[in-house]
Amino acid sequence: MSELADRILQASISGIKGGERPGQQAMVAAISDALAEGIHLLVQAGTGTGKSLGYLAPALARIVEHDDRVVVATATLALQAQLANSDIPAALEAVEKVTGRRPSASVLKGRTNYACLYKVRDGLVEAGQGSLIGAADLEETKSEQSPSRLGVEVLALREWIDEELASGGGGDRDDAPTHTAQAWQQVSIPTRECLSSKCPFIAECFVERSRSAAADADLIVTNHALVAIDAMHGHSVLPEHSALIIDEAHELTSRLTTAATGELAEAAAERVAKRCLTWLDDDTGADLLEAIERLGDALADAPAQRVDGEGQFTLACAAVRDTARKAVSELTKKKDDPECSQALGALGEIFDVAERMAKLSDQDVVWISRPEGRGGSEPAPSAHVAPLSVAGLLREEIFGSATTILTSATLTLGGNFRAFAGSLGLSAADELTDGREAGEEGGWRALDVGSPFDYGRQGILYAASRLPNPGRDGLSEEILAEIAQLVWAAGGRTLGLFASRRNAEQAAAHCREALPELRILCQGDAQLSELQRVFKDEPETSLFGTMSLWQGVDVPGETCQLVIIDKIPFPRPDDPLMQARKRAVDEAGGNGFMQVAATHAALLLAQGAGRLIRRESDRGVVAILDPRLVKARYGSFLASSLPGFWRTTDQDIAARALLRLRGAE
């Protein structure tokens, strides 16, 4: 281990209550060695380990000793903010104390996270054809003649932007006044529509400021999506760096998939086409609109499923591609006009997505979705295209470009790292074990530094083996009765993680009727942030919800003493992307169910069960109401992915433990 990394760690934690965390020093040593040897490293570090300092100390030591640049990427804004506002400043103070040098650090986000001066300058808001509200509307709002919520928010954002400019602020959305997504759209701009060097406000641009700061920084904090965009666009987004540290790495493949996914819908494409008409030949404009109308007809007639052969939809995509190509060519000749340049960027994205869909490459999955209508309205269908796998992108463009450290509390699935490593494109043949050293081709290692928690003493895993297998028609009476019994025993204090919104609502309705003395919140009752606040502030409250609650909810203490999981979270059978990935593994001779579906479920189960124990004083029960965890052949794989709770299949034991926790027995 780097001696300097250890000194930085010790200096960083000197003022922290509790001092060094178990496993932290092992993490620092392993990352120091990996950076020195140029090998990739997977580090599983349980909640409470102090992962941030565990990787910041060796990263900063590397920066000081070798003048390297290091990028740290997170999945969530919450962790990004924690790093930027707390962990990194503390670590930089430690480095300066130990070495006398203070490395520079900078936060870099995607373009839409910053306010766009071109979009908000007087006279230009209403000039943009994509705007929903114009400067005149804002003036009416200011004089209270039209006090719409959107207008008030946009006006507040514009005033804030002026203040940011005057004070040298960053124009970062996270620092802006409270606003809706619709309001932010009025002061930001999609990446493809940015005027870049042709913008009259380039000298003041918040994005350019952030990129300039990042180019000069030793340590850059960004997000998974920007790492993906950088990898997909020839490494033109992030400054050159020798090492990449990916926190919340269990989210990486999902975030990369999202970044590489395109969508095409008639209404959105038509809006873009109409923005372009001013600069298009009449025939070209008419052809483009006609092709988009043809796309809408094909979408309306297509079933909501994967598109795996040529038909009316793919022919319609080809028509959009061909007419968009001609329109792009015409717009390119007139792109000196700022409005034309923006329209060109938007149309270019339509062209790219239509081209991918028309091509039907073996490396892509194309499907049609038709969301459920609300209030009797007919749902608008849309088409989607996503990569069949991101393993190749990771292997070639991320691991092939820099030494990469990946860390999370949940990387071992089925008791080892192989399933997760395989999803990243890391070959088992390249794992450096049993004294094997990295050769010219590099390689990767894995390390589990453990957890500061004694799961066997702090928590119980109750697997309800006597319940019926879950069905597709909602929760059975037996499962509903089990939920109510457990929530009663816990006296509320329950986080319910459900496979669907319908199941969550059904369980909430049943518990409200069966347990009128307890407050049951359900996702959809209010904004999720407000529901989580009430759940944290009122210990006897319970919160039921779906995937938004499975990850990222951090509620230590007596507020959350019971986590209920109604069903093993396998991918939906109608999820075209997951089914395509499963089929591809089967066709390659592997086990698609285990490598795709079971691995997906194991990761989510581990994340969901991890909501229970957040600090050393926490106690409670995780109740999984799906008997397949015990009875199915794959159950042992899923169970071995969970924390090491004491386990039982006896509901009476779980209920009595909950009663004791709230002092009722």
N, C-alpha and C positions, 0 to 999 in steps of 0.2 A: 504494500500500500504506500502511496505517496505520503511522505512525512508532512509535507505542506498541507495536504488535504486533511490529515488528521488534526493538525494544529488549527486549521480554519474551522473544522467541526467543533473542536473543543471551545474555541473562542466564541462561536455562534451560540452554543448551548449554555454558556456560562451563566447567562442571566435568565435562562428558562426554568420555570418551576418543574422539578422532577428530573432535570438534567438530561443526560443521554438516554435514549430509548433503546430497549433491547433490539438487537439486529441492525441498528443504525451503523455501527462501526463496520460490521461485515459488509453492508451495502456500500459504504464508502470505499472499502478495500477492493471489492470486486469491480466497482466502476472505475476506480483508479487504474487497476490492472488492465481492464478492457480498453480504456482510452490509450494506455501506453502501448498495448499490443496491436491495436487496430482491429479488434474483433467485436462482434455484436454480442449484446448481453440482454437476457430476459431476467428481470428481478421481480419476484413476487414479494411484496412487503405489506403485511396486514395493516388494517386500520390502526392508527395510533403509533405506528413505527417511526413517524417523522420522515416520510419519504422525501419531502422537499429538500431538507437539509442534507439528507442522505445522498442526493445527486448534485445539489448545488456546491457542496464542499469540494468534491473531486473535479467538477466542471470548472470552478473558479481557480483551483490549483493548476489545472491544465492551461488555463488562459494566462495566468501569471508566469508560469514556467516556460511556456512554449509560444506565447503570443498567438494562440489559436483563437478562433471564434466558435462559440457554441450556441446552438439553437435549442430552446426548450419549447415543446409543443404540448398543449393541454386540449382536452375535449370540451370542457365547460368554461363559461365566462367566470363562474365563481372561483375556480381554482386559478385562472389567469389573474384575476384581481387580487387574490390572496398572495400570489407570488410577487406581483408588481408592487403591492402596497405594504406587504409585511415581510415575507420570507427573504426576498432578494435584498431589500435595504439592510436587514439584519445581517445577512451573509456578507454583504459588501463592507459593512462596518467592521466585521471580523477580519476580512482580508486586509483592510487598511491597517487595522491594529497589529496584525501579524507581520505584514510585509512592507507597510508604508505606502503601498500602491492601492488605488481604488479603481478597479475596472469599471467601465461604463456599461450600462444596461438600458435596453429600450424595448417597448412593447410594439408589436406590429400586427395589425389586423387586416381583414379584407376591406376593399374599397368602400363597400356599402355601410361599413361601420363608422365612416367619417362623413361629416356634413360637406356638401358640395357648394362652393361659392357661386359657381355658374348658375346653379339651380335656384339660389335664393336671392341673387342680386336684384334690385328693383328693376322692373321692366322685363326681366328674363323669366320670372316664374310663369307669367301668363303667356310668354312666347313659346314655351315648350308644349308641344302638342300632347305630350304624355301626362301633363299635370292635371290634377283633379281640382285644384283650387287656384285662382289667379290672384294677382296683386290687388285688384279692385275689391275682391272678396275680403282680403285681409284688411284693407282700409275700412270696409264696412264693419268688420268684426271689431276693429280698434275703436270705432266710434259707437259700438254697442248697438248698431242698427241691425246686425245679423249675428248674434252671439252663438254661432254654432260651435259645438265642441271641437270639431276638426279645425275650424278657423282659429279658435282660441289657442289650441295646441301649436298650430303652425306659427302663429304670431309669437308665441313664447319661445319657440325654437329659433326663429329668426333673430329675436332680441338676444338670446343666449349666444348665437353664432357671432354676432357683432361684439359681444363681450369677450368671447374666446379670442377673436382676432386682436382686440385691443390689448388683452393681457398676455398674449403669446400662448394661449391654451391650444389643446390638440384637436378640438372639434370632434371628440370621441363620443359616440352615442351613449356610452355608459355614464358619462358625466352630464348628460343633457337633462333638462326638466322632464318630469313625468309626461309620457306621450304614448300614443298608440302606434302600431306598425304603419297604419295608413298615413298618419301625420309625418312619420319619419320619411316615408316615400317622397314627400314634397320637398325635402331638404337634402336628399341624397340621390345618388345616381347609380344605375347598374354598371358593372365593370365594362361591358361591351360598348356602352354609350359615352364613356368618358372621352373628352376631347384631347386629353393628354397634353402634349407640348403645344398644341394649337389653342388651348384654353387661354382666354385673356387674363385669367386669374391664377395662372400657373405659379407665379412667384409667391403667392400667398397660400397656395393649396395645402389643406391639412394633410391629405394623403402624401403629397410630395415631402412635406415636412417629416412625416412619420418614417417614410422610406429613407430619407437623408439621415435621420437620427439612427435608424437601424444599420445603415451602411457604415456608420462610424462607431457602432457599438461593439463591445466584446461579447456581450451576452444578450441574446434576443429571445423574447418571450412571444410566442405566436400560438396558433391553434391548428388542430389536425386538418381542417379544411384548407388552410393556406399552404400547408405542407403538401397536400394532394394537388392543389392548383399549380404549385411550383414544379412538382414532379411531372405533371401532364403538359406543361408549357415550357419545356426546355430549361428549367431552373432559372427562369427570368424574374421570379418574384422575390425570393429570399436571397440575401447577400451570400457570397461563398462562405462555407463553413466546413470545419473538419469533423465536427461531431454534432449529432442530433440526439436529444433526450426526449423521449415520448412518454409523458405521464398519462394516466388513465388509458393505458394502452389497450385495455380490453375493448375500447370503443373504436379503435383505429380502423379496422376493416369496414365497419359500418359508416364511419364518417367519410372514408375515401370513396365508398360506393355512392353515397349521397352526392359528393362533389362531382362524380363522373356520370350522374344520371341526368338525362334530358327529358323535357316534357313538351308535348305539342297538343294544343287544343284550338278549336276553330275560332272562338271569340278572341283569344289573346293574339292569335296570328292575324286575324282580321284587323285588330287595332293597330298592329305594327304596319300592316300593308297600307292602311289609310294614312298613316304618318308619312309614308314614302311617296304618295301620289303626286305631291307638288313637284317633285323632281323627276318623275318618270314619264316616259312617252305614254300616250293614252292607251295604245294597244298593250304595252307591257303591263301597265297598271291593271287593265281589265283582265288580262290573262292571269295575273297574280291573284286577284280577287276571285276569279272563277276557279282556280286551282284550290284555293282555301275553302271555297264553298263545297267543292267536290270532296275535300278532306272531311268536312263536317258531315256530309251525307254518309261517307264510308264509316266514320266513327259511330254514327247513329245506328247503322245496320250491323256493326260488328259486335260479337259477344264479348263480355268482360272476361278475357282470358289471354293467354300467351299467343302471340302471332308467330307461327313457325313455318309459314309457307306463303308463297305469292298469292295475292288475292286483290280485291278491290281496295283494301286499305293500303297495301304496299304500292299499288299503282297510283293511288292518290298522293302518297308521300313522294313518289318519284315526280309527279306533276308539280307539287309544291317545290321540290328541290330544283327542278329545271327552270321554272319561272322565277324563282327566287335568285337563282344564279344569274339570269339575264338582268334582273332588276339590280342586283348588287353591282354588276358591271356598269350599268348606267349611273348609279349613285356614286360610284367611285370617281367618276369624272367630275363630279360636282361637290366633292366632299370638303372643299374649302369653306363652304357654307356650314357654320357650326350646327345648325338644326339638321341639315342634310347628313352631316357626319354622325350625329346621334342616331338618326333613323337608320343609317347604314349599319351601325353597330347592332341595333336591335334586329334588323333583317338578317344580318350575318348569322346570328344565333339561330333564327328559324331555319336558315339554309343548312347549318351544321346538323341540327337535330333531324331534319327531314332526310338528309343524306344518310345518316346512320340508320334510320328506320327503314328506308328504302333498300339499303344494302343487305339487311338481315344477316350480318356477319355471324359466324360461329362464336365469336368472342363477345357478342352482345345478346341481351335478352330484351325483346320488345313485347309489350303487352298493353291491353286496353283496360281502363278502369272506369267504373260508373258508380260514383258515390251515391249513398242513399239520399233521396230527396227529402227536403224538410218542408212542412206546411203544404204538402200536396204538390209541390213543384217538381217538374221533371228534371232529373239529374243531368248535368252536362258531362258527356263522356270525354275522356282525354287519353292520349297515348303516352307511353313512357319507354325509355330505353336506358338500360343500365349494363355495366360490364358483368359478364358471367363470373369473372373472378378478378380480384385486384392483387392477387399474389404476384403476378408477373410485374405489375407496376411497382410494387414494393421491392421486389427482388432486384429489378434492373435500375430503377430510378431513385430509390431511397437508400436501400442497403448498399447499392453499387456506387453511391456517391459520397457517403460519409459513414464513419463509425456510429452505430446506432444503439442506444440504450433504451429499452422498453420496460416500463415498470407499472405495476398496478397491484391492488390487493387480491385480484382474481385472475391469475394466469394459468394455474394448474387445473386442468379439467380431466376428470377421471383419474386423478392422483399423480399426473405428470404434466410436463410442458409440451409434449409432442403434438397434441391436437391443436393447441393454440399456435405453436411454431409453424405447423403445416399450413394453417390458414393465412399466414404471413408470407408463405413462399420460402421459408427456411427449411432446407432439406435435413432429414434425420442423419444422412451421411456426413453432413458438415458439422454436426454437434461435437464439440470438443469435450470428451469425457475420458475418465480413466487415464489421466495423464497425457492425453493427446494434446499436442501443441498446434497452434495455428500455422498453416503453411502459407505458400504464396497466394493461395486463393482465399485466405482468411477462414472464417468459420464463426460459430456462435456457441455461447455457453448459457446455462440457466442456473439460477440460484433462488432458493426460497429462504428468506431471512427470518421467517416465522412471524409471530404476532406477540405483542405484549399482553394479550388477553389469555386467560385460562378458560377456553371455551367449555371444557368438560365440567368445570365448576360453576361457570357463570350462566350457562344456558342449557336448555333441553330442546332436542329436536323430536317432536311428536309426529310420527307418520301414521295417518289414520287408515290402517290396513283393513278395517272392517267395513268401511264405506264402499258403496258401489263405484265403479269406474265413472269418471265424468262423461257426460254426454254432450251433444251439440245443441240441445234444446234448453239451455239454462241449467240452473242448479236444482238438484233433486231435493225433495223434502228432507231426506236424511242429512244432506250436506248443510242445508239451511238450519236445521235443528242443532247440528254440531257447531256451526258458527255462533249461533246465539248462546249456546251453553258455554263456549270458551270466552266470549266477550263478557258474559255475566261473571264468570269466575275471575276474570282480570279486572272487573270493575271499570269497563271501558279500556283506556290505555292501549288501544289496538290499532295497528296499521294493517289494513286488509289489502292485499295485492291480488287483483283478479285478472283473469285471462281476457275479459271483454267488459265493455261499458255496461252491457246488459246484465252480466253476472254481478257486477259491483252494485248496480241500482237495485237488483232483485234482493241481494243480501242486505243492503241498507234498509229497504222497505220492510223486510222481515224482522230485522233487529229493532227497528223503531216501534213496530207493533208488539214484539215480544218483550222488549226492554224499554218501556216508555220513560223510565227514570234516568236513562243514559242518553247522552247526545251523540248522535251518529251523523257524521258529515260524509258526503259523497261527491266525488269529482263531478263537476258540472253544476253543483249548487251555487258556486261563486268562482271568482278567479282562483286558480290553483295556489298562487302565492298567499292569498288571504286565508284559504282553507288550511294551509300548512302553518300559518301564524297562529290561528286559533287552536289547532292541534297541539302545537308546542306550548302555548300559554295555559291551556286548560287540561290538566293531566287525565281527567276522567272522560275526556272526549275521544271518540274513535274516528278514524279517517279511512274510507274505502275508495279505491281507485284502480287505475289500470297502469300501463307501462310508464307513464310519466312519474310514477311513484317508486318504481322498482329500483331506480338508480338515483343517487344524488340527495336523497332525503336523509338528513343528519339530525336525529332527535334523541340525544342522550338522556338518561335519567328515567324517572318513573312514568313519563309521558308515554313511552313506548315499551311496554313489557310483554306484548304479544304481537307477533307477526303471523298473519294468516295468509297462506298461499293456496288458492282453491284448486289449482290445476298445474301440472307440469307445463311450462310455457314453450311447447313445441311450436315451430312456425305454423301459421295457418295453412291448411291443405290447399287453399285457393291463392296462396302467395306465389305468383308466377316465377319470381326471381329465385326464391329458395327452392322451389320444386325443380327449376332448371338446373340449379347447382347440384342438387341431389342426384338428378338423372345423369349429369355429366360425370360425377364420381362413379356411379354405378357402371356407366358405359366404359369407363377407364379401368374397370376391374376392382374398384374399391367398394366400400360399404357406405353408400350415400346417406342412409339413415343415421349411422353413427357419426360420420365425418361432418355432416351438415346439420341435420335436425337435432340429434342428441347433443352435439357440441354447442349449438345455439341455446338449447334448453338448459344445459349445465351452467353456462355462463350467466344466464339470467337468474337461475335458481340461486347461484352463489351470490350474485348482487342483491337479490331480494332478501335472502337470509341474513346478509351482512347488515341490514338495517337495524337489527336487534341490539347488538353489542357495539357501542360507539366509544366507551371508556371503561376503565378497569372496575368501576363500581356498578356497572349495569348488570342487571339480572333479567331473565325472562325465558319465554318459550317461542320457538318457531313451530307452527303447526302447518304441515303440508297435508291437505285433505284429498290427496290423489293416491290411492292404494298401489298404483303402478310403481311408485318409488320403492316399494317393498317386494311386490310380486312379479314385476316384469324382469326379463333377462337383462335389460339395460339399466335397471334400477340401481345396481351397484356402481355403475359408471357415474350416474348422476349423484348418488349419495357421497361418493368419494370426492366430489368436487365441492362439497359443502364444508363449512367450518366444523371443527371437531367437537360439536356439542355432545353431551350425554344423550343417548337415544332411547326412545321407547315407542311402542305401538299401543300403549294403554292410555286411553283418554282420561281415566280417573287419576292417573299419576300426574298428567299435564294439568288438569283442572285444579287438583289440590295444591300443586306448586304455585299456580297463579293466585289461589286464595291466600296462601301463606305470604306471598309477596305484598299483597295489599292489606295484610293483617287481619284477614277475615277468618283465619283458622288457627 
